[in-house]
Amino acid sequence: AYYVQDELVDGNCPIHKTAVNYVEEENYFFRLSRFEQRLLDWYDKHPDAIVPDFRRNEVLGFIKGGLNDFSVSRKSLKWGIPLPWDESHVAYVWFDALSNYITAHGYGSDDARFAKNWPVDWHFIGKDIIRFHCVYWPAMLMSASIEPPKGWAVGGFLLVGGEKMSKTTGNVVSPLDLIDEFGVDGFRYYLLADTSYGNDGDFTYEGLVARYNSDLANNLGNLAARVATVVEKKCGGIGKAPRADSHLASIATEAVRDADAAWRNVQPSKALDAAWNLIRATNAHLEQNEPWKKPAGAEVDAVMGDALEALRIVVLLANPALPTTTQEIWRRIGLPGCIEDRRVPSDAAWGGYPEGLRVEKGDPLFPRKKSN
């Protein structure tokens, strides 16, 4: 990366806090300064284009501070893509890399595919590259008369002990090792649920174990196992239909509303909070009614029909964070097809679980973990 003088922090790189090298060479430039007002006008017309809001304010502040033309080539490098009009220069990485977003969708080679796929709904980026993606990139697109993405979701860093991971400091956490221990779904859930999207998260192994055991093993995993066990013992393994007037219906409706809004606004922790409110309510529903202590019959059927329907809705709401696990629960409660083909909120309305499906228990979804 390169920085102008006023972007340095105490003369050092603002990201890595290391000394910079001063270089002077001939470059080609993109006239970013011409797009200052056009960018401000576009963001004014698209106030929700950057989430979270404080990142939008950061971008607007940068633009309003005055835009300088930026370098798009390097003459000193021998590797890279030669500029078509001057092969003594190669393209600067942030200039040619950004163009990959549209060429991969068919720009310049497949007009029909490009028209189908562009502009994208959300472009997910890290906070350290927000300037390139939310200032340089839309200006480049405007210069080519191409519509920018509909929005950018800007994520924070995953810190360790309040510090950015670094090989130098030796605080790097291997995601592959954690996936081996907790599974992809378990690790993904922790990342999405534990920190409000856009803020920095602070990783601890103990925090991961606690979240995994509490939310996944004790709540979701326990609910799925409980429901399947009681249905097997008291209902002959056959699922029952929910009651239209169940007290869980209003709780589920609220969970669907809140989770749907949160997912659409890239607020995964809020979406998962909504889903887990329904999980806790369903576990409480079973605790209060204790169907495992009652004889098989209409009363137990009604309790379990409500629980099965709540579980069906839960897996729809949690699917983006737990795609493999929710598909497995979907299958275990007898529902056909792929859960990813379903849509929220339409497919999550109360009353969608049909009576007569075969329900199976299976192995524990989230075996409890011990903190090392």
N, C-alpha and C positions, 0 to 999 in steps of 0.2 A: 504494500500500500504506500501511497505517498500523501504527505500533508503539507499544507502551507504553514508559514511561520506561526500565525495566530491560532492554529489548531493544536499546537504542541502544549504539553503540560510541564512547566518548569524545564522546557527545552527537550523533553523526552516524548516518546510515542505515547499517545493518550490511552492506548489499549494495553500495551505490554510494559509500559513504564521504563523502557530501555532507551539508550541513546540512539539518535537518528543519524543517518549519513546524508550529508548535503551533496546534491548532484545537480549539475547544470548541463543540459543537452538540448538539442533541437527536437521539438515535438510538434505534432498536429493537435489542434484543439477543437472540441465541440463547443459551439457558442451557447452555452447554458444561460448566459446573461440575458439572452433574448427571450427566454421562457419564464422569467420570474413572474410576470403578471398573469400569464396563461396558466401557470401552475396554481397560483393563488385563486384564480377564478374557478378552476376545475375543482379544487378542494372545497371551495365555498358552495358549489353545486352538489358536492358529494360529501356531506359532513360526516358520514359514517364510514368513510373509505379506509380509515386507519384505526385499528383497535389494538390496545386500549386507548382511551381518549388522551392520556398524557403523552403518548407517543405521537399522536396527531399534533398536539401542541408543540412538541419538539421539532417536528418537520416544518410546521408553519413558521416557527421562530427562526429556523435556519434559512428558509426562503426569504423571509422579510428582512433578514440581516444583510441581504444582497448576495446575488449569485455570481460567482466567477466562472469564466470558461474553464473547462477541465481537459486535461491531456488525454488523448485517445491513442497515442502511439509511443513507441520507444525505439530509439535508433541505436542504443548501446547494446541491446540484447540480440543474440544470434538465433534464439528460438522464438517461436510464436508464429502467428498468421501474418504473412506479408500484406501490407496495404495494397489494394489493387492499383492505385494510382501512383504509388511510390514504394517499390519493393525494398528500398533501403531502410524502411521503417516496418516494425511489426506492431500489430494491434495490442494496445494495453489490455490486460486481462479483463478488467471490469467493463470494457467497451465491447469486446467480442463475446464474453461470457453471457452478458445480459441478452444479447440477440438470440442466444440459444433457446430462450423461452418461447419465442415465436417460430423460429425455424423448426423446432421439434414438433410444433403443431401444424406444420405444413406451409408456413409462410414462404412464398417464393417457389414452392414446388407442388403444392396441392391446395388450390384455392378453396375447394369444397370442404376439406377437412379443417382448414384454418377458420373458415366462416362458422363451422359447427362448434369449434372448441374455444374460440377467442371472442371476447375477453373472458378470462377466467373469473370465477366468483371470489376466490380467496387465494392470495399468494402468501404462504407462510415463510417468514424470515426471522433471523435473529436480530437483536437490537443493535449489534455492532455493525451491521451492514444496512441500516435503515436509510442512510443518506444516498447510497447507490441505488437502492430499490424504489424509494419514495420521492426522490428528487431527480437524479440523473435519468433513471429508466423511463418514467413517464414523459420527461422532456424529449428523450430520444424517440419514443413512440409518436409523440405529437409532431416531431419533425418529419416523420414518415407518414403522417395522416392516419395513424393507427390508434384505436381507442386503448387507453391504459387498462390494467386489471380493475375489476370492480372494487377490490379492496385488498388491504394488506393486514395480516395478523402478525404482530411483532412480539416474538417471545423473548424472555429474559435469559439469563445465564443460570446454569445449575452449579452452585458454589459448594465448596467444602470448607467448613469452618469459617465461612464468610469471605473466602478467597476464591478467585477464579482457579480452575484446575490448571496445573502446569507441570510438565515433566521436570522442569527445573526444581520446583519446590517438592516434587514427589508426592503430590496429593491427588493424582489422577485415579479415578474410580473406573474400573473396567465394566462397561455395561454388559459385555458378553458373560462375564462371571456371574453377574447378578441375574441375568436371564437364565443361566443354567440352574440357578438355585430357586428363583421365584417364578420362572416362566415369562414369556413375552407379555402375556396379559397382566400378570401380577406387577411386573416392573412398569409397564405402561400406565396401569391404573394409578400406581403411586405417584408417578410424575404428573399426571393430569389432575389428580384429586388433591394433592398435598399443597399445591401452590396456585394462587390466582394467576391465570394466564397473563403474561406480560411482565410480571414481577420476577425478580431473581428468586430461585429456590435454594435452600441450604440443605444439602444431602447429609444424612447420617444413616449408618446401617441400622442403628437401633430404631430410628424413625420409620424406616422401611419395614422392618419386622413388625413394629407396633401397628402400622397402618394395614399391612397385609393380614395380620391375625385378627384385628378388630373388624375391619370392613369386609374382607373377603372370606376368611375362614369362619368367623363367628356370625356374621350377618348373612351375606349372600349364600355362601356355601352351606351354612347350617339350614337356611330356609329351604333351599332346593332339596337337601337330603331329608329334612323333616317332612316336607310335602309328599315326596315320593314314598317314604316309609309308611306314612299313615294311609295313603291311597292304596298301597299294596296290602296292608293288613286289614283295613276297614272297608275298602271299596272294591276289593278284588282286583286291584291294579288298573281299574278303569276310571278315567277322569270324569268329574261331574261339572255341570254347567254352573256359572255363578248366579247369584240372586241380583236382580235389577236394583233392589232397594238395599243392598248391602252397605253398611257404614264405610266399607273400604272404597266404594265407588267414588265418593266425593274426594277422598284422599288421593285416589289414583288420578282423577281428573285434574286436580291441582298439580300433582307431580308431572303429568304430561305437559300441562301448560307451561310450567316453570322450566322444565328440562328442554322442551322444544325451543323456547325463547333463548335459553342460555347457549345451546348448541349453535343456533343460527347466528348468535353474536360472538361466537368463539370465546365462550366462558365455560370451559369444561368442568372446572371445579364446582361451579354453581349447578350445572346440569347433573353432575353425579350426586351432589347434595340432595337434589330433588328426587332422584331415583332411590337414594338410600333412606329418605324419609318414608317412602312407600315400603321399602324392605322392613324397616323397623316397625311400621304400623302393622304389617302382615305377620311378623313374628309375634307382636303383642296380641294380635287377633287369635293366633294359635294358642298362646299361653293362657289367655283368658278363657277360651272355650275347651281346652284340653281334650281334643277329639280322640287322642290315644287312650284315654281312660273311659271312653263311652262306648256303648255297643254300636255295631254297624247299623246304619239306618238313615232315615231322612235328615236327622239333625247333623250327623257327621258329614253326610253328602253335601249339605248346604255349606258347612264351614269349609270343607275342602274345595268345593267349587269356587268359592270366593278367593281362597288362597291360590289356587291354580291360575285364576284370571289375573290376580295381582302379580304373580310371578311372570306370567306372559308379558304383562306391560313393563315390568321391571327390566326384562332382558331386551326389550325394544329400546328403552331409554338408555341402557348402559352399553349397548352394542358398539358404539364408536370407540369406547375405551377397552372393552373386553370382547372383541369379535369372535375369538375361538371359543371361549367359555360360554358366551351367550348362545352361540349356535348349538353347543352341546346341550345346554339346558333346554333350548327350544326342541331339540330332538327327543330328549328324555321325557318331556311332558307330552310327547306324541304329535307335535305340530309338524306338518310337512313343509318341504321346500327350504329355501335359503332366507334367513332372517334379513339379510342385507337388501333383499328385494322388497321388504316392507317399508312403509313410510309413516313417519310421525308428523302430525298427530292423527291422521286419518285411520291408520291401522291400530292405534293405541286406545281407541274408544272403549269404554267399559262394556263388557258383554260379548267379547270376541272369542272366548274359549268355548269350543263345542263339546258337548257331552259325548262320551263313548270312546275317547282316545285312550290307547294303551300308554301307561306311565311306567317308567322304570327308574330305579335308584342309581345304579352305577357306582363307580369308585368315588372317593372324596374329591371334590373339585379343587379345593385349596387346603392341603394338609398343613396343620399348624407348624410354625417355625420357631426355633429357639434362637435367641440373640447370642452370637458368638462372643 
